[in-house]
Amino acid sequence: MSLMNPQPPLEGADFTSFDALEEDTPKETMWLSIARQVYDGSSDWMDTNLRYQWERSLSLFNNKHPAGSKYHTAAYEKRSRFFRPKSRIAVRNLQAAMSVAFFTNEEVVSVEPANPNDTAQSVAAIVDQSIMQYRLTNTIPWFQTMVSALQDASVQGVCVSHQYWDFEEKKEEYLEVGKDNEAVMDGEGNPQIHEQITAMRDKPIIELVSPENVRIDPASDWADPINTSPYIIHLIPMFVQDVMAKVDNGEWLKISKEELLSSSDGNEMDNTTRLTRDEPRTDPLENSQEFGGITDYKIVWIHKNIIKKDGVDWCYYTAGTDFMLTEPKDLREMYPWLKHGERPYVMGYVNIEAHKIYPSGTVELTQELQAAANDIWNQRFDNVRLAMNKRYHIRRDRNIDLDALFRSVPGGAVEMDDVDNDVRVIETRDVTGSAYAEQDRINMDFDELQGNFSTSTVQGARNLNETVGGMSLLADSSSTIAEYTLRTFADTWVEKVLKQLLRLEQYYETDEIVLAVAGKAASERFGFNANEIMDELLRQDVLLKVNVGLNATDPLKKVQNLLFGIQTLAQFPGIPEKINLQEVTKEVFGQLGYKDGSRFINLEEAPNPQMEEMQAQLDELQKVIETDQAKSQARMQIEELKNEGDKEVAQIKAQSDIQREVIRQQSDIQEAQIKREDSVTKRGELLLQKAALQNQSKDKNIDRQLELDAQGDTGTISRDRYNKIPFAKG
């Protein structure tokens, strides 16, 4: 039975009002109390409504029977307990479809100016896209992050990511030394010491967070829960030594190692979800707790709390829910690149379920079919085993060699007193045929729901006498489901994450990266000097797009749709010459898996319009020639015309005023054509007159011969001989 998420309570988490806390408690205690109460309230709701389903889905994804399954009971200890990896395969197929839809083309994302007529925005779009492309392909493991996010959303229903700029600098002091290798002194006679600052890390980060490690209010707006929740709690596992390093350098408040180790480890239920994800491996966090007894390597849970108070988001860190690590700060001070009302977290989905902030994942949608597939598979195995290794009825207290009977080896023998009555073989009917038929039906339902048109689905459709058209519809339907899933994922997570990444780049990106990556592109396209690419330019209004449309998972269909669109538009006047063949070539070969398809076609050499016009004239001249003699003469004329055309083309290329010369040459060609056509026509008329005279002479000779035959003249010639006369054949 599927565990459905009940409607969350409208009041959300139950915690004391801010006013009551401010009156009765000190400031530090107030913020700590708020953090504790919202954490406890959200954890209770998650444990009641989500955790069981998440752990069940994680087990199915790991090809394990979930906790509480009948296969874990003593009754199934001797029976088949195999697990068919249908859920795992479905998620992997969706990840493969995603790689086709998002990573076939060389350009990961497209950035366009909000106003195409604004030069500054156009330059900014080129610069922003170049930088985004550089970061997503070099410094950010974008493919790995997307695959993992899709896995979280498919298994647990949601994925969560945290976007921020990671910066760390190293300060070094060095003594200034003169030419004689002696220290340089200042005016007071002290050695001059210089400070050098080096950036150790300076890049954007897209951090994928486990869904159970993020807490929001269940009464938040289902369309935008992250930004409408009154609080967000991010649970961060950290090594003790890393926490103490922040304490030592003054970044965090003073806390002893003993206090840190004694802080709350959080809800024990959090560990069960993590253990289910790592099954069947041991918990790496637990291993760290016992690693050589070194306390620096132990894991503690740090809470990053974002609490909305008086319309302002306040952010501070706590050790569990026991100790304050930082003073509350305005979230906008920590993340100045954020838009108003925005938070540096994004939650995405693969399914949209209205009014639910935690929709079902694809694994949850098919969990009952997964269980049925397991049952059919295991029952079929048991049936085969019983049919091949039969059971026996044995009379009690009889002298029978049971070991030999149970061993049942080829050529073996069993000792017993009464062969006919002591042992009876139980025959097991083979029902594997029915099991296979039912398995095919389950596979079809499973694959259809998941959007996976697999080999088993094809075979099942054939077994059910599906028509070719029906199978085509099945394939189209499965493809549509996959594309819907990816479109949902792109709209709810990918596009939002990349928009935050773009604002991070616009706010923090270094001049060195901007000039190195995008300076040349902006200069070649718009003639911008590198020094003109400033922060104001980078922060121009631009539009970011993630292109995932219909047939995105099938590159061949995308190519077909593209070519169909081009053919349709080409029917309108003036459109063919405006088609950008270079972009069409890139798109076609890009969808086929070639990142640089332009190298296959040379688009620089265009056909000569003068030569095309001459060829058309030659074709028309050939059509008017009908007789053999005219054809002979026409060939001479065609050869002359070709020679003239070559001379004309040479003259056209040599002269400065090309257009005027082309017009004159075309006029001469047309005049010559008209004269030649007249000549051909006159010659044809003469030939027709000659043939008519010959035919008249022929008819007279025939009539004369007939008269002679009637008179019995010896000078008669036969019709056969007459036909051999040359002129008689015309």
C-alpha positions in Angstrom: 0.0 0.0 0.0 1.4 3.3 -1.0 2.0 5.9 1.8 0.4 9.1 0.6 1.4 12.5 2.0 -1.5 13.9 4.0 -2.3 17.6 3.7 0.0 19.6 6.0 -1.5 21.6 8.8 -2.2 25.2 7.9 -0.4 26.5 11.0 2.9 24.9 10.0 5.4 24.3 12.7 4.2 25.0 16.3 6.7 27.3 18.0 6.4 30.2 20.4 5.7 33.7 19.1 8.7 36.1 18.7 7.2 38.6 21.1 7.0 36.1 23.9 10.6 35.0 23.3 11.9 38.6 23.3 10.2 39.4 26.6 11.3 36.4 28.5 14.7 35.4 27.2 18.1 37.0 26.3 18.9 37.7 22.7 21.2 34.7 22.2 18.9 32.4 24.0 16.0 33.7 21.9 17.6 32.8 18.6 18.7 29.4 19.9 15.2 28.7 21.2 13.7 29.6 17.8 16.2 27.3 16.0 15.4 24.5 18.4 11.6 24.8 18.1 11.4 25.1 14.3 13.8 22.1 14.0 11.8 19.9 16.3 8.5 20.9 14.7 9.7 20.3 11.1 11.5 17.0 12.2 8.3 15.6 13.7 6.3 16.4 10.6 9.0 14.8 8.4 9.2 11.7 10.5 5.4 11.3 10.4 4.7 12.0 6.7 7.9 11.5 4.7 10.6 9.4 6.2 9.0 6.0 5.8 8.3 6.5 2.1 11.8 8.0 1.5 13.5 5.0 3.1 11.2 2.6 1.2 12.0 4.3 -2.1 15.7 4.3 -1.3 15.6 0.6 -0.6 13.9 -0.1 -3.9 16.5 2.0 -5.7 19.2 0.0 -4.0 17.6 -3.3 -5.2 16.7 -4.2 -1.7 13.4 -5.3 -0.2 12.3 -2.5 2.1 12.1 -2.8 5.9 9.0 -4.7 7.0 8.9 -6.8 3.8 7.7 -10.4 4.0 11.0 -11.5 2.4 12.7 -10.5 5.7 10.6 -13.0 7.7 11.4 -16.5 8.8 8.7 -17.9 6.5 10.8 -16.9 3.4 14.1 -18.0 4.8 14.2 -21.1 2.5 12.3 -19.5 -0.4 13.4 -17.4 -3.3 14.0 -13.8 -2.3 15.3 -12.2 -5.5 14.8 -8.5 -6.3 14.1 -7.4 -9.9 15.9 -4.1 -10.4 13.0 -2.4 -12.3 13.1 0.8 -10.2 16.9 1.2 -10.6 16.7 0.6 -14.3 13.9 3.1 -14.7 15.9 5.8 -13.0 19.0 5.0 -15.0 17.0 5.2 -18.2 15.7 8.6 -17.2 19.2 9.8 -16.4 20.3 8.6 -19.9 17.4 10.4 -21.5 18.5 13.5 -19.6 22.0 13.3 -20.9 20.7 13.2 -24.4 18.3 16.1 -23.9 20.7 18.4 -22.0 24.2 17.5 -23.1 24.0 16.7 -26.9 24.8 20.2 -28.0 28.1 21.9 -27.2 26.3 24.9 -25.7 24.9 23.9 -22.3 22.8 27.0 -21.9 21.8 30.0 -24.0 21.8 33.6 -22.9 20.0 36.3 -24.9 19.6 40.1 -24.4 16.3 41.2 -22.9 16.2 43.9 -25.6 17.9 42.7 -28.8 18.2 46.3 -30.0 20.3 47.3 -27.1 24.0 46.9 -27.9 25.1 46.8 -24.3 22.7 44.0 -23.5 23.8 42.1 -26.7 27.4 42.3 -25.6 26.5 41.3 -22.0 24.6 38.3 -23.4 27.7 37.1 -25.3 29.9 37.7 -22.3 27.6 36.0 -19.8 27.1 33.0 -22.0 30.8 32.5 -22.6 31.4 32.7 -18.8 28.6 30.3 -18.0 29.8 27.9 -20.6 33.3 28.0 -19.1 32.1 27.5 -15.5 29.7 24.6 -16.4 32.3 22.8 -18.4 35.5 23.4 -16.4 35.0 24.3 -12.7 31.5 23.0 -11.9 30.9 19.3 -12.2 27.6 20.1 -13.9 26.9 16.7 -15.5 27.5 14.9 -12.3 25.4 17.4 -10.3 22.5 17.1 -12.7 22.5 13.3 -12.8 22.6 13.3 -9.0 19.8 15.9 -8.6 17.6 13.9 -11.0 18.3 10.8 -9.0 17.2 12.5 -5.7 14.0 13.8 -7.4 13.2 10.4 -8.9 13.7 8.5 -5.7 12.7 10.9 -2.9 10.4 13.2 -5.0 12.5 16.4 -4.4 16.1 17.6 -5.0 17.6 20.5 -3.1 20.7 22.6 -4.0 22.6 25.4 -2.4 24.3 28.1 -4.6 27.0 30.3 -3.3 30.4 31.8 -4.2 33.4 30.0 -2.6 36.2 32.4 -1.8 39.3 31.8 0.4 42.4 33.9 0.4 45.8 33.3 1.9 47.9 36.0 3.5 51.6 35.8 3.5 54.2 38.2 4.8 57.7 38.6 3.3 60.7 40.7 4.1 61.8 43.2 1.4 65.4 42.6 0.5 67.7 45.0 -1.4 70.4 44.4 -4.0 72.9 43.4 -1.4 70.5 40.8 0.0 70.0 42.9 3.1 66.7 43.9 4.6 65.3 47.2 3.4 64.6 49.5 6.4 61.8 52.1 6.7 62.2 55.6 8.0 62.2 54.4 11.6 64.8 51.8 11.0 62.5 48.8 11.0 62.6 46.1 8.3 60.0 46.6 5.7 57.5 43.8 5.7 55.0 43.3 2.8 51.8 41.4 2.8 50.8 39.3 -0.2 47.3 38.0 -0.6 46.6 35.0 -2.8 43.2 33.7 -3.7 43.1 30.0 -2.8 39.5 29.4 -4.0 37.5 31.8 -6.1 34.6 30.2 -7.9 30.9 29.5 -7.9 29.5 26.4 -6.2 26.3 24.4 -6.8 26.1 22.1 -3.8 23.5 19.3 -3.9 22.0 18.7 -0.5 20.3 15.5 0.7 16.5 16.2 0.9 16.3 15.0 4.5 19.0 17.5 5.5 16.8 20.5 4.6 13.8 21.5 6.7 11.0 23.9 5.6 7.6 24.6 7.0 5.0 22.2 5.7 2.4 25.0 5.3 4.6 26.8 2.8 3.3 27.7 -0.7 3.5 24.5 -2.7 4.5 26.4 -5.9 7.5 28.0 -4.2 8.1 26.4 -0.8 11.8 27.5 -0.4 11.1 31.3 -0.6 7.7 31.2 1.2 8.7 29.1 4.2 9.2 31.2 7.4 12.4 29.3 8.0 14.9 27.0 6.4 17.3 24.7 8.3 20.2 23.2 6.5 21.9 20.3 8.4 25.6 20.2 7.6 27.9 17.3 8.7 31.4 18.7 9.6 34.6 17.3 11.0 35.4 18.6 14.5 38.7 20.0 13.3 37.0 22.0 10.5 34.6 23.6 13.0 37.4 24.4 15.4 39.4 26.0 12.6 36.6 28.5 12.0 36.5 29.1 15.8 40.3 29.7 15.9 40.4 32.2 13.1 37.5 34.2 14.5 34.9 33.3 11.9 32.7 31.6 14.5 32.0 32.2 18.2 34.2 30.6 20.9 33.2 27.0 21.8 35.3 24.3 23.3 35.9 21.0 21.7 34.1 19.3 24.6 31.1 21.5 24.2 31.1 20.8 20.5 31.2 17.1 21.0 28.4 17.2 23.5 26.1 19.2 21.3 23.0 17.4 20.0 23.6 15.0 17.2 20.1 15.8 15.9 17.1 13.6 15.3 18.0 9.9 15.4 15.6 9.4 12.5 18.0 11.4 10.3 20.5 8.6 10.6 18.1 6.0 9.5 17.5 7.7 6.2 21.2 8.1 5.6 21.8 4.4 6.5 19.1 3.3 4.1 20.8 5.4 1.3 24.2 3.8 2.1 22.8 0.2 2.4 24.3 -2.3 2.4 27.5 -0.4 3.4 28.2 0.7 6.9 27.6 4.3 7.8 30.7 6.4 6.9 29.8 9.0 9.5 29.7 6.3 12.2 33.0 5.0 11.0 34.5 8.4 11.4 33.4 8.5 15.0 35.5 5.5 15.8 38.5 6.3 13.6 41.5 5.7 15.8 39.8 7.5 18.6 40.9 10.9 17.1 38.2 13.4 18.1 39.2 15.8 15.3 37.9 13.3 12.8 34.5 12.9 14.4 31.4 14.3 12.8 29.1 16.8 14.4 26.0 18.3 12.9 26.0 22.0 12.3 22.7 23.8 11.6 22.5 26.7 9.2 19.3 28.5 10.2 17.5 31.0 8.0 14.7 32.6 10.1 12.3 35.3 8.9 11.6 37.9 11.6 10.0 41.3 11.0 10.1 40.7 7.2 13.8 40.1 7.2 15.7 36.8 6.7 18.3 36.3 9.4 20.9 33.7 9.0 23.1 32.1 11.8 24.9 28.8 12.6 24.4 26.6 15.6 26.1 23.5 16.9 23.1 21.2 16.8 20.4 23.0 18.7 22.6 23.7 21.8 25.2 26.4 21.0 25.3 29.5 18.9 28.2 29.6 16.5 27.5 33.0 14.8 25.5 36.1 15.4 22.4 36.5 13.3 23.1 38.4 10.1 20.9 39.8 7.3 20.8 37.1 4.6 21.2 39.8 2.0 24.6 40.8 3.5 25.8 37.2 3.2 24.3 36.8 -0.3 24.2 40.3 -1.8 23.6 38.9 -5.3 20.1 37.5 -4.4 16.9 39.2 -5.7 14.5 40.5 -3.2 12.7 37.7 -1.3 15.0 35.1 -2.8 17.0 32.5 -0.9 20.2 30.7 -2.1 18.4 27.3 -2.2 16.4 25.7 -5.0 14.0 22.7 -4.7 13.1 20.8 -7.8 10.8 17.9 -8.8 10.2 15.4 -11.6 6.5 15.2 -10.9 4.0 18.0 -10.2 1.3 17.2 -7.7 -0.9 20.2 -7.0 -0.9 21.6 -3.4 1.9 19.2 -2.3 5.3 20.6 -1.4 6.7 17.1 -1.4 5.3 15.3 -4.5 5.9 11.6 -5.2 9.0 10.4 -7.0 8.9 8.0 -9.9 10.0 5.2 -7.7 7.1 5.7 -5.4 4.6 5.8 -8.3 5.7 2.3 -9.3 6.5 0.7 -6.0 3.5 -1.6 -6.0 4.3 -2.8 -9.5 7.9 -3.4 -8.3 6.6 -5.6 -5.5 4.4 -7.5 -7.9 7.3 -8.0 -10.3 9.3 -9.4 -7.4 6.5 -11.8 -6.3 6.0 -13.2 -9.8 9.7 -13.7 -10.3 10.3 -15.4 -7.0 7.2 -17.6 -7.4 8.4 -18.7 -10.8 11.8 -19.6 -9.4 10.2 -21.6 -6.6 8.0 -23.4 -9.1 11.0 -24.3 -11.3 12.9 -25.6 -8.3 10.0 -27.7 -7.1 9.4 -29.1 -10.5 13.1 -30.1 -10.8 13.7 -31.0 -7.2 10.6 -32.8 -6.1 9.1 -33.1 -2.6 8.3 -36.4 -0.9 5.7 -37.9 1.4 7.5 -40.2 3.8 5.9 -42.7 6.2 6.8 -41.8 9.7 9.1 -44.2 11.7 10.2 -46.1 8.6 13.7 -47.3 8.0 14.8 -44.9 5.1 18.1 -43.4 4.3 16.9 -39.8 4.4 20.3 -38.3 3.7 20.5 -40.2 0.4 16.9 -39.3 -0.4 17.5 -35.6 0.1 20.8 -35.6 -1.7 19.2 -36.9 -4.9 22.3 -37.2 -7.0 22.4 -38.7 -10.5 22.9 -42.4 -10.2 22.3 -42.4 -6.4 20.4 -45.1 -4.4 18.1 -44.9 -1.4 17.7 -47.7 1.1 14.2 -48.4 2.4 12.1 -51.4 3.5 9.0 -50.8 1.5 9.7 -49.2 -1.8 6.0 -48.9 -2.9 4.5 -47.6 0.4 7.2 -45.8 2.4 7.9 -42.9 0.0 5.6 -41.0 -2.4 6.8 -38.4 -4.9 4.8 -35.1 -5.0 4.4 -33.8 -8.6 4.6 -30.1 -9.0 2.8 -28.7 -12.0 4.9 -26.3 -14.1 3.1 -22.9 -14.3 6.1 -20.8 -15.6 4.2 -20.1 -18.8 1.5 -18.2 -16.9 4.1 -16.5 -14.8 5.9 -15.2 -17.9 2.6 -13.9 -19.4 1.8 -12.1 -16.1 5.4 -10.8 -16.0 5.0 -9.2 -19.4 1.8 -7.4 -18.4 3.5 -6.1 -15.3 6.5 -4.9 -17.3 4.2 -3.1 -19.7 2.4 -1.3 -16.9 5.7 -0.5 -15.2 7.4 0.8 -18.3 4.4 2.8 -19.4 4.1 4.6 -16.0 7.9 5.3 -15.9 8.1 6.4 -19.6 10.4 3.6 -20.5 9.9 1.8 -23.8 12.1 -1.2 -23.1 12.6 -4.5 -24.9 10.3 -6.3 -22.4 7.6 -3.8 -23.3 7.9 -4.5 -27.0 7.7 -8.3 -26.4 4.7 -7.8 -24.1 2.9 -5.7 -26.7 3.5 -8.4 -29.3 2.3 -11.1 -27.0 -0.9 -9.1 -26.5 -1.4 -8.8 -30.2 -0.7 -5.1 -30.4 -0.7 -3.7 -33.9 2.2 -1.8 -35.5 0.3 1.4 -35.0 -0.5 0.5 -31.4 3.2 -0.1 -30.7 4.1 3.2 -32.3 1.6 4.9 -30.1 3.1 3.1 -27.1 6.6 4.3 -28.0 5.4 7.9 -28.5 3.5 7.8 -25.2 6.5 6.6 -23.3 8.7 9.2 -25.0 6.2 11.9 -24.0 6.2 10.8 -20.4 10.0 11.0 -20.3 10.0 14.4 -21.9 7.3 15.7 -19.4 9.5 14.4 -16.6 12.6 16.2 -17.9 10.6 19.4 -18.7 9.3 19.4 -15.1 12.8 18.9 -13.8 14.2 21.6 -16.1 11.6 24.2 -15.1 11.6 23.5 -11.4 15.3 23.1 -10.8 17.7 23.4 -13.7 16.6 26.8 -14.9 16.3 28.3 -11.5 19.7 27.1 -10.5 21.3 28.4 -13.6 19.7 31.8 -13.1 21.2 32.0 -9.7 24.5 30.9 -11.1 24.3 33.7 -13.7 23.7 36.4 -11.0 26.7 34.9 -9.1 28.8 35.4 -12.2 27.6 38.9 -12.8 28.4 39.9 -9.2 31.6 38.1 -8.3 33.4 37.0 -11.5 37.0 38.2 -11.7 38.3 40.5 -14.5 40.9 37.9 -15.5 38.3 35.2 -16.2 36.0 37.7 -18.0 38.7 39.0 -20.3 40.2 35.6 -20.9 36.9 33.8 -21.7 34.7 36.4 -23.2 36.8 39.4 -24.2 37.7 38.1 -27.6 34.1 37.0 -28.4 32.7 40.5 -27.5 35.4 42.2 -29.5 34.9 40.2 -32.7 31.1 40.5 -32.6 30.6 44.1 -31.6 34.1 45.7 -31.6 34.1 46.2 -27.9 37.4 47.0 -26.3 38.4 44.7 -23.5 38.7 47.6 -21.1 35.0 48.4 -21.8 33.7 45.2 -20.3 33.0 46.4 -16.8 30.7 45.3 -14.0 27.9 47.6 -15.3 28.1 45.9 -18.6 28.0 42.4 -17.1 24.9 43.2 -15.1 22.8 44.2 -18.0 19.3 42.5 -18.3 19.6 39.2 -20.1 17.4 36.2 -20.6 18.6 32.7 -19.7 17.0 29.7 -21.4 17.2 26.0 -21.0 16.0 24.4 -24.2 14.1 21.2 -23.5 11.1 20.7 -25.7 9.2 17.9 -27.4 11.2 15.1 -28.7 14.2 16.3 -26.7 15.0 12.7 -25.7 15.1 11.6 -29.4 17.7 13.5 -31.4 16.5 12.0 -34.7 13.0 13.3 -34.1 14.4 16.7 -33.3 16.4 16.7 -36.6 13.2 15.7 -38.5 11.2 18.4 -36.9 13.9 21.0 -37.7 14.1 20.0 -41.3 10.3 19.9 -41.6 10.2 23.5 -40.3 12.8 24.7 -42.7 11.0 23.1 -45.7 7.8 24.7 -44.6 9.3 28.1 -44.4 11.2 27.7 -47.6 7.9 27.7 -49.5 7.4 31.5 -48.8 9.1 34.0 -51.0 12.4 35.5 -49.8 12.8 33.0 -47.0 15.3 30.5 -48.5 18.1 33.0 -48.9 17.6 34.2 -45.3 18.1 30.7 -43.8 21.3 30.6 -41.7 22.8 27.4 -43.1 25.7 27.6 -40.6 23.3 27.4 -37.6 21.2 24.7 -39.2 24.4 22.6 -39.8 25.5 23.1 -36.1 22.0 22.0 -34.8 21.7 19.0 -37.1 25.1 17.5 -36.4 24.9 18.6 -32.8 21.8 16.5 -32.3 23.5 13.6 -33.9 26.3 13.8 -31.4 28.9 15.9 -33.3 29.8 19.0 -31.4 31.3 20.8 -34.4 29.3 19.8 -37.4 30.3 22.8 -39.5 33.6 21.1 -40.5 31.7 18.6 -42.6 30.2 21.2 -45.0 32.0 24.2 -46.7 29.4 27.0 -46.7 31.8 29.7 -47.9 31.7 28.9 -51.6 28.3 30.0 -53.1 27.2 29.2 -56.6 27.8 31.8 -59.4 24.4 33.4 -60.3 25.7 34.3 -63.8 26.6 30.7 -64.6 23.2 29.5 -63.3 21.5 32.0 -65.6 23.5 30.8 -68.6 22.8 27.2 -67.8 19.1 27.9 -67.7 19.2 29.6 -71.1 21.1 26.6 -72.6 18.4 24.3 -71.2 15.7 26.3 -72.8 17.5 26.3 -76.2 17.9 22.6 -76.1 14.1 22.1 -75.6 13.2 23.9 -78.9 15.5 21.7 -81.0 13.5 18.7 -82.5 15.0 17.4 -85.8 18.4 15.6 -86.2 19.8 18.3 -88.3 18.6 21.0 -85.9 20.1 19.0 -83.0 23.5 19.0 -84.7 23.4 22.6 -85.3 22.2 23.3 -81.8 25.1 21.5 -80.4 27.4 23.8 -82.3 25.4 26.7 -81.0 25.6 25.4 -77.5 29.3 25.0 -77.7 29.6 28.5 -79.1 27.4 29.8 -76.3 29.5 28.1 -73.7 32.7 29.6 -75.1 31.0 33.0 -75.1 29.8 32.4 -71.5 33.3 31.6 -70.4 34.7 34.7 -72.0 31.9 36.8 -70.5 32.5 35.4 -67.0 36.2 36.1 -67.3 35.4 39.6 -68.4 33.0 40.0 -65.5 35.6 39.0 -63.0 38.2 41.3 -64.5 36.2 44.5 -64.6 35.5 46.8 -61.6 31.8 47.6 -62.3 30.5 44.0 -62.0 26.8 44.7 -61.9 26.7 46.8 -65.1 28.7 44.3 -67.0 26.5 41.4 -65.9 23.4 43.3 -67.2 25.1 44.0 -70.6 26.2 40.4 -71.0 22.8 39.0 -70.1 21.2 41.3 -72.7 23.7 40.1 -75.4 23.0 36.5 -74.6 19.2 37.0 -74.8 19.6 38.8 -78.2 21.8 36.0 -79.5 19.3 33.4 -78.3 16.4 35.1 -80.1 18.4 35.2 -83.3 19.5 31.5 -83.0 15.9 30.5 -82.2 14.7 32.3 -85.4 17.4 30.6 -87.4 16.5 27.2 -86.1 12.9 27.8 -86.8 13.6 28.9 -90.5 15.8 25.9 -91.1 13.2 23.6 -89.6 10.6 25.0 -92.0 12.8 24.4 -95.0 13.4 20.8 -93.9 9.6 20.3 -93.6 9.1 21.7 -97.1 11.7 19.4 -98.5 10.2 16.4 -96.8 6.8 17.3 -98.2 8.1 17.4 -101.8 9.8 14.1 -101.3 6.6 12.5 -100.1 4.7 13.9 -103.1 7.3 12.4 -105.5 7.1 9.1 -103.6 3.3 9.0 -103.9 3.5 9.7 -107.7 6.0 6.8 -108.3 3.7 4.5 -106.3 0.7 5.4 -108.4 2.7 4.9 -111.6 3.9 1.5 -110.5 0.3 0.4 -109.7 -0.8 1.4 -113.2 2.0 -0.7 -114.7 1.1 -3.7 -112.6 -2.4 -3.5 -113.8 -1.2 -3.4 -117.4 1.1 -6.4 -116.9 4.2 -4.4 -117.8 7.4 -6.3 -117.5 9.0 -3.2 -116.0 7.1 -3.6 -112.7 9.1 -3.3 -109.5 7.8 -4.7 -106.2 6.8 -2.7 -103.2 9.7 -4.3 -101.2 12.2 -3.2 -103.8 10.6 0.2 -103.9 11.0 0.6 -100.1 14.7 0.0 -100.5 15.1 3.1 -102.6 16.8 5.7 -100.4 14.4 8.6 -101.0 11.4 6.4 -100.3 12.2 6.4 -96.6 11.9 10.1 -96.3 
